[in-house]
Amino acid sequence: MKESHRTSLIKSSAIRRMLELSMGMEDLVHLEQGEPDFTTPNHILEAAVEAMRKGFTHYTEINGTLELRQAIAEKLERENGIEADPEKEITVTSGSQEAMFITALGILNPGDEALILDPYYPAYFEDTLLAEAVPVTVPLKEEENYHVNMETLEKRITKKTKMIWICNPSNPTGHVFSKEDLEVIAEVAKRHNLIVFADEIYEKLLYEDSRHTSIGSLPGMEDRTITVNGFSKAYAMTGWRIGYIAAEKKLSATLRKLHYYTALCPNSISQKAALAALTGPQNCVQEMVKEYDRRRRLVLNELEKIEGLSYVKPKGAFYVFPNFSSFEESDEAMALHLLKNARVVTVPGSGFGEAGKGHLRISYSVSYKQVEEGMKRIKECLRLKT
């Protein structure tokens, strides 16, 4: 039996591919996955246990419990400057990944075009293809600090362009887009009547003087922005599979139809955990961010010791995206070389778009000791290579 046409359009993730290649190998340091190594904070776990003991184990409202949607609405207004009606404009999803999928299917028709800032999170590209639409990449240059250029964006607009995908802070680069960059995107979106999908899953993972701005809070963007967030990264809840969408009521109605047939309703217990995450103490987030920053500074200090590397200093998320092309033209070959000779798992940058070629994504979401060992092995392997 042959796979469907739309399935044949997409390819496997570079992250999954590196994981599969590393299976069975011993003494590995994993710097490829974007998953917090912390356990979900205790007050969140306790809320989930209490929910189970009280029998909160059945279907909930399709779009998520009202109490959780109300808490999300309060959070969005307080922290993001976004007003969203919890009744009609907020949908709780099975993680942000579901949100990406139903947005692509709900907004894009076959033949439509969607702009994707490159480097990008792979699901934006593949979900666009699954909708039988056309992904159009907008290269952001490392040497320009991933600045968003109005002219570059405008050149890729056609009559078929319908939406723009953005991730802020960025996966894979760790770059935090400035308010000025977001204003450029907003101006283009308004001028050409485009929808903006704003993935803000890393919004709380910020370092140094960086600040996060929600594009949906900018003037004129409230009705054309699909703001997506979740609990996986900030609250170490990757396995709970819980996220949310905030969008204008007509957009939400469209996405909710797909949400029903994709997930029926979000996980009941995860919703109670998410409510505790939003309404409980936030010092756990601050402590995790402090530790991520310690690891980030370790990676940057070690990269500075390697001649021939270039990179943009990340101020968000938990990734660094250095350019290894002076050592090996092919990032795929470089990643395989480090896997085989250093026993370090990274991700080839080309898996995140054309602008990622020559780079490797290094995640510091694992323990400080593992990051330290991984960077030590990378340095030694590169010394021997030269």
C-alpha positions in Angstrom: 0.0 0.0 0.0 1.3 3.4 -0.9 1.3 6.4 1.4 -1.0 9.3 0.6 0.2 12.0 -1.7 0.4 14.6 1.0 2.4 12.4 3.2 4.9 11.8 0.4 5.5 15.6 0.3 7.1 15.7 3.8 10.4 14.5 5.2 11.6 13.3 8.6 12.9 15.7 11.1 16.7 16.1 11.2 16.4 15.9 15.0 14.7 12.5 14.7 17.2 11.3 12.2 20.2 12.1 14.4 18.5 10.3 17.3 17.9 7.3 15.2 21.5 7.3 14.0 22.7 7.4 17.6 20.6 4.5 18.8 22.7 1.7 20.2 25.8 3.8 20.5 27.4 4.1 24.0 28.9 6.9 25.9 27.0 9.6 24.1 26.4 13.2 25.0 23.0 14.4 23.7 23.0 18.0 22.7 20.4 17.6 20.0 17.0 17.6 21.7 15.1 20.7 23.0 13.8 19.2 26.1 14.3 20.5 29.7 16.1 18.1 31.9 14.2 19.3 34.9 11.3 17.5 36.5 8.0 19.3 36.4 7.8 21.5 39.5 6.2 20.0 42.6 3.1 22.2 42.9 2.2 21.3 39.3 2.6 17.6 40.0 0.5 17.9 43.1 -2.3 19.5 41.2 -2.3 16.7 38.7 -2.3 14.0 41.4 -5.2 15.8 43.2 -7.1 15.9 39.9 -6.7 12.2 39.4 -7.7 11.4 43.0 -10.8 13.5 42.6 -11.8 11.6 39.4 -11.0 14.4 37.0 -10.3 11.8 34.3 -13.0 12.3 31.8 -13.5 14.4 28.7 -13.5 18.1 29.3 -15.0 20.9 27.2 -13.7 20.5 23.7 -11.7 23.8 23.7 -10.4 23.3 27.3 -11.8 24.0 30.7 -13.2 27.5 31.1 -11.1 28.0 34.3 -7.9 27.3 32.3 -8.9 29.5 29.4 -9.7 32.3 31.8 -6.3 31.9 33.4 -4.7 32.0 29.9 -6.6 35.1 29.1 -5.4 36.8 32.3 -1.8 35.8 31.5 -2.0 37.1 28.0 -3.4 40.4 29.1 -0.9 40.8 32.0 2.3 39.6 30.3 1.7 39.9 26.6 -0.6 42.9 26.1 -3.1 40.7 24.2 -6.8 40.8 25.0 -8.5 37.5 24.2 -12.0 36.3 25.1 -11.7 33.0 26.9 -15.1 31.9 25.6 -14.5 32.4 21.9 -10.8 33.3 21.3 -8.7 30.8 23.3 -8.4 27.1 22.5 -6.4 24.7 24.6 -4.5 22.2 22.4 -2.5 19.0 22.7 0.7 20.9 22.7 1.8 23.7 20.4 2.5 21.1 17.7 -1.2 20.5 17.2 -1.6 24.2 17.0 0.8 24.4 14.1 -0.9 21.5 12.2 -4.5 22.8 12.5 -3.4 26.3 11.6 -1.8 25.1 8.4 -4.9 23.0 7.5 -7.3 25.7 8.6 -5.7 28.7 6.9 -3.9 27.5 3.8 -5.5 26.2 0.6 -3.7 24.1 -2.0 -1.5 26.5 -4.0 -1.4 29.2 -1.3 2.0 30.5 -0.2 3.3 30.9 3.4 6.4 32.9 4.3 8.7 31.2 6.8 11.6 33.1 8.4 14.7 30.9 7.7 16.3 29.3 9.8 13.0 27.9 11.0 11.4 25.2 13.2 10.9 22.3 10.7 7.2 21.8 11.4 6.3 25.1 9.8 7.7 24.0 6.5 6.3 20.4 6.6 2.8 21.5 7.8 2.6 24.0 5.0 3.4 21.1 2.6 0.8 18.9 4.3 -1.8 21.6 3.6 -0.6 21.3 -0.1 0.5 24.9 0.1 3.9 26.3 -0.9 6.5 27.2 1.8 8.4 30.3 0.8 11.5 30.9 2.9 12.8 34.3 3.9 16.5 34.0 4.6 17.8 35.8 7.7 21.5 36.4 7.7 23.8 35.5 10.6 26.1 38.4 9.7 23.1 40.8 10.0 22.2 39.4 13.5 19.1 37.8 11.9 17.6 41.2 11.3 14.3 41.2 9.5 14.5 43.3 6.3 11.4 44.9 4.8 12.7 44.6 1.3 13.6 41.0 1.6 10.1 40.2 2.9 8.3 42.2 0.3 10.2 40.6 -2.6 8.7 37.2 -1.6 5.1 38.4 -1.5 2.8 37.4 -4.3 -0.9 37.3 -4.9 -0.9 33.8 -3.4 0.8 34.7 -0.1 -1.5 34.1 2.8 0.5 33.9 6.0 3.8 34.3 7.8 5.3 31.8 10.3 7.5 33.2 13.1 9.1 31.7 16.2 10.2 34.2 18.9 12.5 33.5 20.6 13.8 31.5 17.7 14.4 27.8 17.5 17.1 27.0 16.3 19.1 30.2 16.7 18.1 31.4 20.2 17.7 34.8 18.7 15.1 37.2 20.2 13.5 39.4 17.6 13.4 43.1 18.5 10.2 45.1 18.6 11.5 46.9 15.5 11.8 43.6 13.6 8.3 42.6 14.6 7.0 46.0 13.5 8.5 45.3 10.0 6.7 41.9 9.9 3.5 43.6 11.2 3.6 46.3 8.5 4.0 43.8 5.8 1.2 41.6 7.2 -1.2 44.6 7.3 -0.2 45.9 3.9 -0.8 42.6 2.2 -3.6 41.3 4.4 -1.7 38.3 5.8 -2.2 36.1 8.9 0.8 35.8 11.2 1.4 32.6 13.2 3.5 33.6 16.2 5.1 30.7 18.1 6.0 32.0 21.5 6.8 28.8 23.3 10.2 30.1 24.5 9.0 33.5 25.6 10.1 33.1 29.3 13.6 31.8 28.5 15.3 35.1 28.2 18.9 36.2 29.1 20.8 39.3 29.7 18.9 42.4 28.6 16.6 40.7 26.1 12.9 41.4 26.2 10.0 39.5 24.5 7.4 41.3 22.6 4.2 39.6 21.3 3.5 40.7 17.7 -0.2 40.2 18.4 0.1 43.2 20.8 1.2 45.6 18.1 -1.4 48.1 16.6 -3.5 46.5 13.9 -2.3 43.0 14.6 -4.9 41.8 17.1 -7.2 40.3 14.4 -4.6 38.8 12.1 -2.3 37.1 14.7 -2.5 33.5 15.8 -0.6 33.5 19.1 0.6 30.0 20.2 2.2 29.1 23.4 2.4 26.2 25.9 3.9 24.8 29.0 6.6 22.4 27.7 9.7 24.7 27.8 9.1 27.2 30.6 7.6 24.7 33.1 9.4 21.5 32.0 6.2 19.9 30.9 7.1 18.4 27.5 5.4 15.1 28.3 2.1 16.6 29.4 1.3 17.7 25.8 -0.6 20.9 26.6 -0.6 24.2 24.8 -3.0 26.9 23.6 -4.0 29.2 20.7 -5.2 32.8 21.0 -6.9 34.2 17.9 -9.7 36.4 16.8 -13.1 34.7 17.1 -13.6 33.9 13.4 -10.1 32.4 13.1 -10.7 30.5 16.4 -13.9 29.1 15.1 -12.1 27.7 12.1 -9.3 26.2 14.1 -11.7 24.8 16.7 -13.4 22.7 14.0 -10.1 21.1 13.2 -9.1 20.8 16.8 -12.2 18.7 17.5 -11.4 16.2 14.8 -7.7 16.2 15.7 -7.7 15.8 19.5 -11.4 15.9 20.6 -10.4 17.7 23.7 -7.1 18.3 25.6 -5.9 15.9 28.3 -8.0 16.6 31.4 -5.2 16.0 34.0 -2.7 18.1 32.0 -5.2 21.0 32.0 -5.2 21.0 35.8 -1.4 20.9 35.8 -1.3 23.8 33.3 -3.7 25.8 35.5 -1.4 25.3 38.5 1.6 26.3 36.3 -0.1 29.6 35.4 -1.6 30.5 38.8 1.1 29.0 41.1 4.5 30.3 42.2 6.8 31.4 39.3 10.1 31.1 41.1 10.5 27.7 39.6 10.7 29.2 36.1 13.2 31.8 37.3 15.4 29.1 38.8 15.4 27.1 35.6 16.2 30.1 33.5 19.1 30.9 35.8 20.5 27.5 35.3 20.0 27.6 31.5 21.9 30.8 31.5 24.8 29.2 33.4 24.9 26.5 30.7 24.6 29.1 27.9 27.6 31.0 29.2 29.6 27.8 29.4 28.8 27.0 25.8 29.7 30.5 24.6 32.9 30.5 26.6 34.0 27.2 25.0 33.0 28.3 21.5 35.1 31.4 21.9 38.1 29.1 22.2 37.5 27.5 18.8 39.0 29.5 16.0 37.0 29.7 12.8 33.6 29.5 14.3 31.0 32.2 14.0 27.6 32.6 15.6 25.0 35.0 16.9 25.0 35.2 20.7 21.7 33.7 21.7 19.6 35.6 24.2 16.6 33.3 24.3 15.4 29.6 24.2 18.2 27.1 25.0 20.1 26.7 21.7 23.3 28.0 20.1 23.6 27.8 16.3 27.3 28.1 15.4 28.6 28.0 11.9 31.1 25.1 11.4 31.6 25.6 7.6 35.3 26.5 8.1 35.8 22.9 9.3 33.5 21.1 7.0 31.4 22.5 4.2 28.5 20.0 4.8 26.8 20.4 8.1 25.4 16.8 7.7 29.0 15.5 7.4 30.0 17.7 10.4 27.2 16.3 12.6 28.1 12.7 11.6 31.8 13.4 12.3 31.0 14.6 15.8 28.7 11.7 16.4 31.2 9.1 15.2 34.4 10.6 16.6 33.3 12.6 19.6 30.2 10.7 20.6 28.3 14.0 20.7 24.8 14.2 19.1 24.0 17.6 17.5 21.6 18.6 14.7 22.6 19.6 11.1 21.6 23.2 10.5 20.3 22.4 7.0 17.4 20.6 8.8 16.2 24.1 9.8 16.3 25.6 6.3 18.7 26.8 3.6 20.0 29.6 5.9 21.0 27.0 8.4 23.5 25.2 6.1 27.0 24.9 7.6 25.6 25.3 11.1 24.9 22.9 13.9 22.2 23.3 16.5 23.6 22.7 20.0 21.1 22.4 22.8 22.0 23.3 26.4 18.8 21.9 27.9 20.8 19.0 29.4 22.7 19.1 32.7 25.7 21.4 33.2 28.0 18.4 33.5 26.8 17.0 30.2 27.1 20.4 28.4 30.6 20.7 29.8 31.6 17.2 28.6 30.0 17.7 25.2 31.8 21.0 24.6 35.1 19.4 25.7 34.6 16.6 23.2 33.7 18.9 20.4 36.8 21.1 20.9 39.1 18.1 21.0 37.5 16.5 17.9 37.9 19.8 16.0 41.5 20.1 17.1 42.3 16.6 15.7 40.3 17.4 12.5 42.6 20.4 11.7 
